[in-house]
Amino acid sequence: MLIYLIRHGETDYNVARRFQGMWVESHLTENGRAQARAASALLKDIAFDKLYVSASERTRETAALLFPARNDAVYDDDLREIHIGWLADLYIDDIRKTHGELYDKAVSTRDYSPFGGETLEEHKARAKRAMDRVLASDGETVAVVSHGGTIKCLIWALTGIEPTATALLPNCSFAVVEIKNGVGMLKQFGLVPDPAANATEAY
């Protein structure tokens, strides 16, 4: 089984360095749409049996551009980005001014509970639930469109690599995990379809 984990395209919040998180709905920029079309060209010859998409608007937009001929996407709230509590909708530079040390610790440990959000373990558990459903499907080649932080947790669920040990995927790039005899192996990571793609900390 091959699982392609694809991050959404650049959003208006990414450009503004503004937190999105689990529930804030943002939209793709024109550059983000171009990234998705470029990634679509790379993926067009792959016969995906299943398509799973985070229920967030930015991932839905991305998936529609990546796979314009498909209407069978499964939308899943468990594939949404990490819940960052009351940091959602705030600008990163403002957060750093008022909560710099606490914020930096949250980013490095992936624990947003001090801000009313999820811990890393809660995020991992949610990602594992989503991935268990993917693995239980009858697909041999599967696409999953999600978010930078959540993809870190999905890779952990498949391979055991801790989320704090992997880099943030650039917008609209992807990682590929092969499952063989119940063991997951990271085969590709960070293939960038467009030179304008970027890795931003604005989750």
Summary of the structure (lengths in Angstrom):
residues: 203
radius of gyration: 15.8
end to end distance: 28.3
largest distance: 49.0
contacts: 704
relative contact order: 0.24
helix: 43%
strand: 20%
